[in-house]
């Protein structure tokens, strides 16, 4: 696996919470003007932090390419920002590979990330072209993560008409990236009105071509500490060329997380 040639990391994150998606930090749409959607999403966020154990399998067509596992940590800080740490725990040759992303107090993400490379025993800060590739060898890219987690300030967010997903009413919001390097013309995210979590996201390219979808398994949604958390989702290329299936094995809401965990010095420990 070529580390510097891949986009290393929103969630899922686990993602509606990497993923609401597996889930953590900032949900898409918290900066939307519509108070109903904004308040619904805000109710699901942890007060202080989150810890998850996740597994993800990557397929090309129907061929299994890799099995991986990771520990995910997210924590708010007193300055109003937050930090996310993802550290691989499997497969054996990637154990210790870690990524640290920082969200600023204005809800924008630093445009570089800190990565620990266990084979070289070094910490490196990556940005620009070095981030163009897959996240941990999946078909989930760093900018997919950023867009889903709402960490790009260069975008517009609009509420659309409600939809039905799995026979349940859902709010729909549209994010239009303004960043010139974004591959997407718009992203439509559907939020279950009762669970207040993201249950589906559609990624459109130029010419209104649907490129990717993130779909939460509704049977996997369970209540944890008063919040509904999805425990299984799939991120798929619409042409069926690739997909990543993610499972959340364990979720802890607002655990005691030492701030030092989210530092370069801690990354160098390799565990």
QUIJOCOR-V985903 format. One record per backbone hydrogen bond with DSSP energy under -1.0 kcal/mol. NH is the residue of the N-H (numbers start at 1). CO is the residue of the C=O. If there is no record, write none. Layout:
# QUIJOCOR-V985903
nh/co
NH/CO
NH/CO
This chain:
# QUIJOCOR-V985903
nh/co
6/3
16/19
17/19
20/15
20/16
21/19
22/14
22/19
23/12
30/27
32/29
38/34
39/35
40/36
41/37
42/38
43/39
44/41
50/74
51/252
52/72
53/250
54/70
55/247
56/68
57/245
58/66
59/243
60/63
61/241
63/60
65/58
66/58
68/56
69/90
70/54
71/87
72/52
73/85
74/50
75/83
76/48
77/81
80/77
82/103
83/75
84/101
85/73
86/99
87/71
88/97
89/69
90/69
94/91
95/92
96/88
97/94
98/116
99/86
100/114
101/84
103/82
104/108
107/104
109/151
110/102
113/126
114/100
115/124
116/98
117/122
121/117
122/117
124/115
126/113
130/127
131/128
132/129
133/131
135/140
138/135
145/141
146/142
147/143
148/144
149/145
150/147
151/146
155/153
156/176
158/174
160/172
163/170
165/168
168/165
170/163
171/191
173/189
174/158
175/187
176/156
178/154
182/179
185/204
186/204
187/175
188/202
189/173
190/200
191/171
192/197
193/169
196/192
199/190
200/190
201/214
202/188
203/212
204/186
205/209
211/203
212/203
213/236
214/201
215/234
216/199
217/232
220/217
221/218
222/229
224/227
227/224
229/222
233/246
234/215
235/244
236/213
237/242
238/211
240/237
243/59
244/235
245/57
246/233
247/55
248/231
249/53
250/53
252/51
254/49
261/258
262/259
267/263
268/264
269/266
270/267
